[in-house]
Amino acid sequence: MAQPFPPTEPYAHGLLDVGDGNQIYWETSGNPDGKAALCVHGGPGNGGRRGSRNMFDPEVFRIVLFDQRGCGESQPHASDRSISLDHNTTDRLIADIERLREHLGIERWLLYGGSWGSTLILAYAERYPERVSEVVIVGVTMTRPEETDWLYHGVGRLLPGPWETFRDVLPEADRSSNLVAAYNQLLNSPDEAVRVKAARAWCAWEDAVIAHEALGHPGAYSDKTDNALMAFVRICAHYFANDAWLEDGQLLRDAHRLAGIPAVLIHGRLDLGSPLKTAWELSKAWPDAELKVIDDSGHTGSPAMQDAALEAIARFGNSGQ
């Protein structure tokens, strides 16, 4: 069984001004002259998990991590209700990644990430395919309306008790409408108690969806500091209430722009929140992508899923710059 690499510390880090009053945190570790790889975190609003760098051989890769707008160590932080999210959109995140690439003087890079990170990876790669050498995705999403509807409405058929608890935090008049849009309203309430209750209920629902993932990380969504939890939920609701500012089916429709980019798509068969169908459809539209289905894994992974990711990253590392 493959093992992650020992922890490494960044040799450079900073805050990059990306406009609109935002600065994104970035760091680089590993080999300054190695093959460039960018870790794209999920959420949206989860912050870059520093352990992601351990998936890469530090002698082979120049490993770049960053925190997307409003979360992690980026400034300002979305946990503060007074911070507007008007300038926190998919298009701006794509522009931020491209600005970071230019800032670091990188010609092309491997993109690694999952969940919301996979949506952002696909959106960036379809915009700038010439800047992407390879892609490794663990947990494929495209943030289509049908996917968001499934996660916050449809999968409730399998978890009726937790789903009713999630729904019933909303005022009665909003319980039969779009729950994500209604939560987005609560998370921007002037009443702090209302915001906190909504954020905790959101994460409790997310945790219910992954509770069966004994080989992964059950409870992962609520396991955050208060500020990190608030930023995560506020940004999630903001993006999902707006369909991530993507046309319905846009990323699948434009998958032809990924032609020539080798990729490995790794997805858990037990992923209730993001069913395998999305990864399957993308693999059909992207001939250069290999789909690996991990039978014992859900959304938060398993040792077999980690092995598959380590193998894919190592393979692309051996392919050179």
Secondary structure by P-SEA (a helix, b strand, c coil): ccccccbbbbcbbbbbbccccbbbbbbbccccccbbbbbbbccccccccccccccccccccbbbbbbccccccccccccccccccccccaaaaaaaaaaaaaaacccbbbbbcccaaaaaaaaaaaaccccccbbbbcccccccaaaaaaaccccccccaaaaaaaaaccccccccccaaaaaaaaaacccaaaaaaaaaaaaaaaaaaacccccccccccccccaaaaaaaaaaaaaaaaaccccccccccccccccccbbbbbbbbcccccccaaaaaaaaaacccbbbbbbccccccccaaaaaaaaaaaaaaaaccc
